Amino acid sequence: MKNEFVLAFNEVLEEKQLPRDVILKALESAMVSAYRRAVNASNAQQVEAKVDLDTGKVTIYAEKEVVEQVREPLTEVSLEEARRYNPNVQLGDMIVVESTPRDFGRVAAQTARQVIQQRIRDAERQMQLNHYAKQVGEIVSGVVQAVNAQGLTIGLEMRAEGTMPRKEMIPGERFRVHDRVRALIAEVKDSPRGPQIILSRTHRNFLRRLLETEVPEIYHGIVEIRSIAREPGERAKVAVSATQPGIDPVGACVGIRGVRIQAIVRELHDEKIDVIEWNADPAVYIAKALSPARVTGVYLDDKSSVNKTATVVVPEDQLSLAIGRDGQNARLAAKLTGWRIDIKSLPEAAAEALHRLQTDPEYAQIAEVEREAAEAVSGLLARKAEGRPLSSEEYDRMAQFVDRVQRRATRRAMEKKAEEDNRVQSVRASIPAEAFQTGILDSGLPEHVAYLLQEAGFSTVGDVVMQMKLDPDQILKLQGIGPRAMSEISALVERTVITAQPQEAEAVITEAPAGEEETPQPAVEATAEVAPEATLPVEAVEMISQPEAVAQPAAPATEEEETEELSFDELFTLRADVPVDVADEEEEEASADKKGKKAKKKKKGARFVEYDPDRDVTFIRKKHKRGEDWDWE
């Protein structure tokens, strides 16, 4: 017959629905705590507990020191007793031996009851948290336990409770206690009172999971849900596409006579669902998203990747249907496609196209081409304003006119965008690559200016230089940027551009065509300008015409010159072999009168400087042009 302990243990397992190891570990931990409290053992002492599930016997093992004579039984054990557990143990060693106190079962039952209950509750909460954290985004079913002003409290599996706030409930729904509810697990959070499970019936993924449940093609991946837009309780739009040829995605979702979609509609409190086929062409996709309205034309304006706008032209009798009640149909279509949709009736679009042709200079070229058609459409609009009916052919002519004008305007906008992109690329090519790798805080700008630019989105020096070249007014509009800061930024742009010029010149020189020898190009000073009437000296002309003479290295010094030592007086003699003025100096003296006399040229002979250490005097002597004689000055 089983022990009462074993029966109680199995009862706890069945009630808490926890693993056997978790309960056993909690029980052993509680016995260790009870032993420490009963004998007042230190936390530093190693204590273990073993529970025999067949008999219910609890055995405690404690770490003790092996001594020759036991004085403290709680922490010491005799050598003889220790060798019963380990024959090789020596004096001074630490060994784990049995230390179960007398009547420990009764004491442990009283002491460890709260510890066991707390450990079981913690294990139960952790298991609930782990289980439902993996179920986020999935549908669960529960029973309503309480209804209050804040929402519903729903009982789930594993003795867990979920909360459904009022905002997560479909408007118009009413639930009572003990009603069964299906909802999506939107969020799972840990709290001191256990896992907090937030349920939702308004999330769009709730509709996605319902479709996967009701439509096997979606569950198996044959039909794919591309996008979902939903206003809970009112209307929803679902875009689907087939991953295999020959499959009708819309028909698969609707089912025979709408059986599949009607089951979802009933679950969502009679929420209307429009299933449309997804298309890679945005114009076709937007036209289908506005169903059940019939669309005449869709014209895209994707200049900005953030605010993409689509102008939709519909017949006059389809305008209210395309917009929907309180704009609901257009709003859902915009959410579904990700485009901003501007819906216009055909007469309104035609009148706007005529106005642009007459007033906008950018449409002048289109106005010349469409002159005759514009006059005809103007007459049709006048008849429409008078209240006279128009035939279907006349409406078609008006629609064709709007289509031509819109398409040509779109084409011109694309050309302008391409020109702007080319301009941006050319400006970027003129900036060195190092500028885009240098942070704005390392640019040398004042600290407050650098931080203002960084907050505005300019992270590198290259970004600032590009904006200054493209449109400097955008930087001047920033809060805190004034004329003084703009002068600092302009100086930074000049430094960056000047740094890039030598690199470009070097690239031009080094990149020679394949198969040709690279010839050195003479360096040209950017600031040096030679007047057309100026004449160069003969020596300078000879030096330019014979560059190899200048490039020759100096003759090596002889051994005597290298080993010769100079005296102390000779070291201070400034009698050098290099003259002070090697080349002849040219001086042009303009005459005071207006007779236009030629400038006089005066050539000076070579001059040398000599220092006399005895008299502490410096002499300048001049060499005659005719001979080798020297004169003192």
Secondary structure, 3 states (H helix, E strand, C coil): CCCHHHHHHHHHHHHHCCCHHHHHHHHHHHHHHHHHHHHCCCCCCCEEEEECCCCCCEEEEEEEEEECCCCCCCCEEEHHHHCCCCCCCCCCCEEEEECCCCCHHHHHHHHCHHHHHHHHHHHHHHHHHHHHHCCCCCEEEEEEEEECCCEEEEECHHHCEEEEEHHHCCCCCCCCCCCEEEEEEEEEEEECCEEEEEEECCCHHHHHHHHHHHCHHHHCCCEEEEEEEEECCCEEEEEEEECCCCCCHHHHHHCHHHHHHHHHHHHCCCCEEEEEECCCCHHHHHHHHCCCCCCCEEEEECCCCCCCEEEEEECHHHHHHHHCHHHHHHHHHHHHHCCEEEEEEHHHHHHHHHHHHHHCHHHHHHHHHCHHHHHHHHHHHHHHHCCCCCCHHHHHHHHHHHHHHHHHHHHHHHHHHHHHHHHHHHHHHCCCHHHHCCEHHHCCCCHHHHHHHHHCCCCEHHHHHHHHHHCCHHHHCCCCCCHHHHHHHHHHHHHHHHHHHHHHHHHHHHCCCCCCCCCCCCCCCCCCCCCCCCCCCHHHHHHHHCHHHHHCCCCCCCHHHHHCCCCHHHHCCCCCCCCCCCCCCCCCCCCCCCCCCCCCCCCCCCEEEEEECCCCEEEEEEECCCCCCEEEC
